Amino acid sequence: MKRIGILFGQENTFPQAFIDRINQKAREMNAEITAEPVKIDKVVQGEPLKYHVIIDRISQDVPFYRAFLKNAASSGTAVINNPFWWSSDEKFFNNALMTKIGVPVPKTVLLPSNQLPADTNQNSFRNLAFPLDWEGIFSYIGFPAYFKPHAGGGWKSVYKCSTPEELFNNYNETNQLVMMLQEEIKFEEYYRCYCIDRQDVWVMPYEPRNPFHLRYLRDTTVAPEKNKFLTDVVLKINRALGYDFNTVELALRDGVPYAIDFCNPAPDADVNSVGEANFEWIVEAAANMAIRRALNHREGLNNLTWGDFIYASANNEPVTEGAYDASVKKKPINKIRTKKPAKKAATKNESVKNQSVEVMPEKKSKKSKAA
């Protein structure tokens, strides 16, 4: 029996819908797959779990869960998203990586914390010039600008600054947070895009300046050409980073898509905020991904996803889109085929909504190594 678990906190609508969808699909497929909430009664080093796949929705807020997931991954559990990468990832690095792979991002600079970190003193910062080159920084970024933590999310400690004086006043409120100052992108269009399993993308028109409950726009029509254009950018970002469950926010200025916020590995998936149509797509795509990963699970081996950046770095190669996926030559136990509706709906995306999943018999093939 393949077991899929979901680790979650305060959210209510997505976890149970995800569990129910997988179990429904398993019955239809006549497959030995089951989904359930993760239950933890003890965590012993190196001891395998009963879960072949775990969807992580909460460890960003609970360090105990993050350690638990790393331990699970060491024994072969496919944890989504990769807990090792997420532990080391942060927004400023993501921006830097985008400049290397050709994805436009706002001009951004890193700033030291306003207050000294614990167990440090002035001598700990003898390599840091004082004062900083504020004139050069302001000339590069311009005003208005956004002042935000270099890691984290949830719109915590995010400021819009119109003048240097306003920046310094806000800086005094940030204590030990490492911050970054970012150019404001004055956009004509804005999109929030779900990306699941680095292959399925759902583009949602979005207005970040609206109150939270009005940000997902009711008019969800996106022209096919624009949808394809945005999808390609989203895939490029997620394949470089290696995220299997993420959202990417793109702001279009003069037709150029700027990646604004693209490190959301536990993004909002509540039906009450994203809306029924978006929620249905997320549940279906996430369920299909979890089933694929369960069927392809290799007992006792690494079942995590690594991005093109990690693959290229480990092999001393340039970062090339799809390099990691091309390097993985393992043969799946089963293949999943999704039946597309006979009549294509005129929607903004190639939706997985209402698709059914079949198990295809494994074909005999020559053995190949896993990279």
C-alpha positions as CSV (number, residue, x, y, z in Angstrom):
1,M,0.0,0.0,0.0
2,K,1.4,3.4,-1.0
3,R,0.7,6.0,1.7
4,I,0.4,9.7,1.1
5,G,0.4,12.0,4.1
6,I,-0.3,15.8,4.4
7,L,1.3,17.8,7.2
8,F,-0.7,21.0,7.9
9,G,-1.6,23.5,10.5
10,Q,-4.4,26.0,10.7
11,E,-5.8,25.7,7.2
12,N,-9.1,23.8,6.8
13,T,-10.4,23.4,3.3
14,F,-7.4,22.2,1.2
15,P,-6.0,19.3,3.3
16,Q,-9.3,17.3,3.5
17,A,-10.2,18.0,-0.1
18,F,-6.7,16.8,-1.1
19,I,-7.1,13.6,0.9
20,D,-10.6,12.9,-0.4
21,R,-9.5,13.5,-4.0
22,I,-6.6,11.0,-3.8
23,N,-8.7,8.3,-2.1
24,Q,-11.4,8.8,-4.7
25,K,-8.9,8.5,-7.5
26,A,-7.3,5.4,-5.9
27,R,-10.8,3.7,-5.8
28,E,-11.4,4.6,-9.5
29,M,-7.9,3.3,-10.5
30,N,-8.3,0.2,-8.3
31,A,-4.8,1.2,-7.0
32,E,-3.3,0.4,-3.6
33,I,-2.9,4.1,-2.6
34,T,-4.3,5.9,0.4
35,A,-4.0,9.4,1.7
36,E,-4.4,10.7,5.3
37,P,-3.2,13.4,7.7
38,V,0.3,12.7,9.0
39,K,0.4,11.5,12.5
40,I,3.5,11.7,14.6
41,D,3.9,9.9,18.0
42,K,7.7,9.7,18.1
43,V,10.6,10.6,15.8
44,V,13.6,8.3,16.0
45,Q,16.8,9.0,14.0
46,G,17.0,7.2,10.7
47,E,13.8,5.2,11.3
48,P,11.6,4.9,8.1
49,L,8.0,6.1,8.1
50,K,5.0,4.5,6.7
51,Y,4.6,7.4,4.3
52,H,5.9,7.2,0.8
53,V,4.9,10.8,0.1
54,I,4.4,13.8,2.4
55,I,3.0,17.1,1.3
56,D,4.4,19.8,3.7
57,R,2.1,22.8,4.4
58,I,3.4,23.9,7.8
59,S,7.1,23.3,8.6
60,Q,8.0,26.9,7.7
61,D,6.4,27.8,11.0
62,V,7.3,24.8,13.1
63,P,11.1,23.9,13.3
64,F,10.2,20.5,14.9
65,Y,8.3,19.5,11.7
66,R,11.2,20.6,9.5
67,A,13.6,18.3,11.4
68,F,11.0,15.5,11.2
69,L,10.7,15.9,7.4
70,K,14.5,15.8,6.9
71,N,14.7,12.6,8.9
72,A,11.8,11.1,6.8
73,A,13.6,12.1,3.6
74,S,16.8,10.4,4.7
75,S,14.9,7.1,4.6
76,G,13.3,7.7,1.2
77,T,10.1,9.6,1.8
78,A,9.3,12.0,-1.0
79,V,8.8,15.3,0.8
80,I,7.1,18.1,-1.1
81,N,8.7,20.6,-1.1
82,N,12.3,19.5,-0.5
83,P,12.9,20.4,3.1
84,F,16.7,20.7,2.6
85,W,16.4,23.3,-0.2
86,W,13.6,25.2,1.6
87,S,15.8,25.5,4.7
88,S,18.6,27.2,2.8
89,D,16.5,29.2,0.3
90,E,15.6,32.8,0.6
91,K,14.2,35.7,-1.5
92,F,17.4,37.6,-2.1
93,F,19.2,34.6,-3.5
94,N,16.2,33.7,-5.6
95,N,16.5,37.2,-7.2
96,A,20.2,36.7,-7.8
97,L,19.6,33.4,-9.5
98,M,16.9,34.9,-11.7
99,T,19.5,37.4,-13.1
100,K,21.6,34.3,-14.1
101,I,18.9,32.5,-16.0
102,G,17.4,35.5,-17.8
103,V,14.2,36.1,-15.8
104,P,13.6,39.8,-15.2
105,V,13.3,40.9,-11.5
106,P,13.2,44.3,-9.8
107,K,16.5,46.0,-9.0
108,T,17.3,44.8,-5.4
109,V,20.0,45.4,-2.8
110,L,20.7,43.6,0.4
111,L,21.0,45.6,3.7
112,P,22.4,44.5,7.0
113,S,20.1,44.3,10.1
114,N,19.5,47.5,11.9
115,Q,20.4,46.0,15.3
116,L,23.3,43.8,16.0
117,P,22.5,40.0,16.0
118,A,22.8,38.2,19.3
119,D,26.3,37.3,20.5
120,T,27.9,39.9,18.2
121,N,29.4,43.4,18.7
122,Q,30.8,46.2,16.5
123,N,34.0,44.1,16.0
124,S,31.9,41.5,14.3
125,F,31.3,43.9,11.4
126,R,34.7,45.2,10.7
127,N,34.3,44.1,7.0
128,L,31.2,46.3,6.6
129,A,31.7,49.9,5.4
130,F,30.1,52.6,7.5
131,P,28.2,54.4,6.4
132,L,26.9,52.3,3.5
133,D,26.9,53.9,0.0
134,W,23.4,55.2,0.4
135,E,23.7,57.6,-2.5
136,G,24.7,54.8,-4.8
137,I,21.9,52.5,-3.4
138,F,19.2,55.1,-3.8
139,S,20.4,56.0,-7.3
140,Y,20.3,52.4,-8.3
141,I,16.9,51.5,-6.8
142,G,15.0,54.8,-7.0
143,F,11.8,55.8,-5.1
144,P,9.2,54.8,-4.3
145,A,10.7,51.4,-3.3
146,Y,9.7,48.4,-1.3
147,F,11.6,47.5,1.9
148,K,11.2,43.9,2.9
149,P,12.9,41.0,4.7
150,H,15.4,39.0,2.6
151,A,13.7,35.8,3.7
152,G,10.2,34.9,4.9
153,G,6.8,35.8,3.7
154,G,3.2,36.6,4.6
155,W,3.7,40.3,4.0
156,K,5.4,40.7,7.4
157,S,7.6,43.7,7.9
158,V,7.0,45.0,4.3
159,Y,7.1,48.7,3.8
160,K,6.6,51.0,0.8
161,C,9.0,53.9,1.1
162,S,8.7,57.1,-0.9
163,T,11.8,59.0,0.4
164,P,15.1,58.2,2.1
165,E,13.7,59.6,5.4
166,E,10.8,57.2,5.3
167,L,13.1,54.3,4.6
168,F,15.3,55.2,7.6
169,N,12.3,55.5,9.9
170,N,11.1,52.1,8.8
171,Y,14.6,50.7,9.1
172,N,14.5,51.5,12.8
173,E,11.6,49.2,13.3
174,T,13.2,46.1,11.8
175,N,15.5,45.2,14.7
176,Q,17.6,42.1,13.7
177,L,15.9,41.4,10.4
178,V,18.2,41.3,7.3
179,M,16.4,43.5,4.8
180,M,16.4,44.2,1.1
181,L,15.4,47.4,-0.8
182,Q,13.6,46.7,-4.1
183,E,12.6,48.8,-7.0
184,E,8.8,49.4,-7.5
185,I,7.5,47.9,-10.7
186,K,4.6,50.0,-12.0
187,F,2.7,47.3,-13.8
188,E,-0.1,47.2,-16.3
189,E,-1.1,43.6,-15.6
190,Y,-0.4,41.2,-12.7
191,Y,-0.8,37.5,-12.4
192,R,-0.4,34.9,-9.6
193,C,0.4,31.5,-11.0
194,Y,0.3,28.1,-9.4
195,C,2.9,25.6,-10.4
196,I,2.6,22.0,-9.5
197,D,5.2,19.3,-10.0
198,R,7.2,21.7,-12.3
199,Q,4.8,20.8,-15.1
200,D,1.3,22.0,-14.4
201,V,0.7,25.8,-14.4
202,W,-2.5,27.7,-13.6
203,V,-2.5,31.4,-14.4
204,M,-4.7,33.7,-12.3
205,P,-5.3,37.4,-12.9
206,Y,-4.5,39.1,-9.6
207,E,-4.6,42.6,-8.1
208,P,-2.3,42.9,-5.1
209,R,-3.4,46.4,-4.4
210,N,-6.9,45.3,-3.6
211,P,-8.0,44.1,-0.1
212,F,-7.0,40.5,0.4
213,H,-10.4,39.0,-0.3
214,L,-10.7,40.8,-3.6
215,R,-7.3,40.1,-5.1
216,Y,-8.2,37.1,-7.2
217,L,-10.2,38.7,-10.1
218,R,-13.4,37.2,-11.3
219,D,-12.6,37.8,-14.9
220,T,-10.1,34.9,-15.3
221,T,-9.9,35.0,-19.1
222,V,-6.3,34.9,-20.3
223,A,-5.5,34.8,-24.1
224,P,-3.8,31.5,-25.1
225,E,-0.7,33.3,-26.4
226,K,-0.3,35.2,-23.1
227,N,-1.0,32.1,-21.1
228,K,1.7,30.2,-22.9
229,F,4.1,33.1,-22.5
230,L,3.5,33.3,-18.7
231,T,3.5,29.6,-18.3
232,D,7.0,29.3,-19.8
233,V,8.4,31.9,-17.4
234,V,6.8,30.1,-14.4
235,L,8.2,26.7,-15.4
236,K,11.6,28.2,-15.9
237,I,11.6,29.6,-12.4
238,N,10.3,26.5,-10.7
239,R,12.6,24.2,-12.6
240,A,15.6,26.3,-11.6
241,L,14.6,26.3,-7.9
242,G,13.2,22.8,-7.8
243,Y,9.9,23.6,-6.2
244,D,7.0,21.1,-6.8
245,F,4.3,23.2,-5.0
246,N,4.7,27.0,-5.4
247,T,3.2,30.2,-6.6
248,V,4.8,32.8,-8.8
249,E,3.7,36.4,-9.0
250,L,4.4,38.2,-12.3
251,A,4.0,41.9,-12.9
252,L,3.9,43.0,-16.6
253,R,5.5,46.3,-17.3
254,D,5.7,47.3,-21.0
255,G,4.9,43.7,-21.8
256,V,7.9,42.4,-19.8
257,P,7.1,39.9,-17.0
258,Y,8.9,40.7,-13.8
259,A,9.1,38.0,-11.2
260,I,8.0,39.8,-8.0
261,D,7.3,37.0,-5.5
262,F,8.2,33.5,-6.4
263,C,9.2,31.7,-3.2
264,N,5.9,30.5,-1.8
265,P,6.3,26.7,-1.1
266,A,3.2,26.6,1.1
267,P,1.0,29.1,-0.8
268,D,-2.5,30.0,0.0
269,A,-4.9,27.2,-1.1
270,D,-8.0,28.0,0.8
271,V,-11.2,27.9,-1.2
272,N,-12.5,31.0,0.6
273,S,-9.7,33.2,-0.7
274,V,-8.7,31.6,-4.1
275,G,-12.2,30.9,-5.2
276,E,-14.0,27.7,-6.3
277,A,-12.5,27.4,-9.8
278,N,-8.9,28.0,-8.7
279,F,-9.4,25.7,-5.7
280,E,-10.6,22.8,-7.9
281,W,-7.6,23.1,-10.1
282,I,-5.2,23.1,-7.2
283,V,-6.7,20.1,-5.5
284,E,-6.8,18.1,-8.8
285,A,-3.2,19.0,-9.8
286,A,-1.8,18.4,-6.3
287,A,-3.6,15.0,-6.1
288,N,-2.2,13.9,-9.4
289,M,1.3,14.9,-8.4
290,A,1.1,13.0,-5.1
291,I,-0.1,9.9,-6.9
292,R,2.6,10.1,-9.5
293,R,5.3,10.5,-6.8
294,A,3.8,7.6,-4.8
295,L,3.8,5.2,-7.8
296,N,7.3,6.3,-8.8
297,H,8.7,5.9,-5.2
298,R,12.0,4.0,-4.9
299,E,12.2,2.2,-1.6
300,G,15.1,3.5,0.7
301,L,16.5,5.8,-2.0
302,N,16.4,9.6,-2.5
303,N,12.9,10.6,-3.7
304,L,13.4,14.4,-3.3
305,T,13.3,16.9,-6.2
306,W,16.3,19.0,-6.8
307,G,16.4,22.1,-9.1
308,D,18.5,22.8,-12.1
309,F,20.7,25.2,-10.0
310,I,21.6,22.4,-7.5
311,Y,22.2,19.9,-10.3
312,A,24.3,22.2,-12.3
313,S,26.3,23.3,-9.3
314,A,27.0,19.7,-8.2
315,N,28.2,18.8,-11.7
316,N,30.1,22.1,-12.4
317,E,27.8,22.8,-15.4
318,P,25.9,25.9,-16.5
319,V,22.3,26.2,-15.3
320,T,20.2,24.8,-18.1
321,E,16.4,24.5,-17.9
322,G,15.3,20.9,-17.5
323,A,18.8,19.6,-16.8
324,Y,17.9,17.9,-13.6
325,D,14.8,16.2,-15.0
326,A,16.8,15.0,-18.0
327,S,19.5,13.6,-15.7
328,V,17.0,11.4,-13.8
329,K,16.8,8.2,-15.8
330,K,14.9,6.0,-13.3
331,K,11.9,4.1,-14.7
332,P,8.6,4.5,-12.9
333,I,6.8,1.5,-11.5
334,N,3.6,2.8,-13.2
335,K,2.8,5.7,-15.5
336,I,-0.2,7.9,-15.1
337,R,-2.1,9.0,-18.1
338,T,-4.7,11.8,-17.7
339,K,-7.7,11.6,-20.1
340,K,-8.4,15.0,-21.6
341,P,-12.0,16.0,-22.2
342,A,-13.2,15.1,-25.7
343,K,-14.1,18.7,-26.3
344,K,-11.6,21.3,-25.4
345,A,-13.0,24.0,-23.2
346,A,-12.2,27.6,-24.0
347,T,-10.4,28.4,-20.8
348,K,-7.4,30.3,-19.9
349,N,-5.3,27.2,-19.2
350,E,-4.9,23.5,-20.1
351,S,-6.8,22.7,-16.9
352,V,-6.6,19.3,-15.1
353,K,-10.1,19.9,-13.8
354,N,-12.4,16.8,-14.2
355,Q,-9.6,14.7,-15.6
356,S,-9.5,11.0,-14.7
357,V,-6.3,9.1,-13.9
358,E,-5.4,5.7,-15.3
359,V,-2.6,3.4,-14.4
360,M,-0.6,2.2,-17.4
361,P,1.1,-1.2,-17.2
362,E,4.9,-0.9,-16.9
363,K,6.7,-1.7,-20.1
364,K,9.8,-3.8,-20.1
365,S,12.9,-1.8,-20.7
366,K,16.6,-1.9,-20.2
367,K,17.8,-1.0,-16.7
368,S,19.2,2.5,-16.4
369,K,21.0,4.3,-13.6
370,A,19.5,7.1,-11.6
371,A,21.6,10.2,-11.6
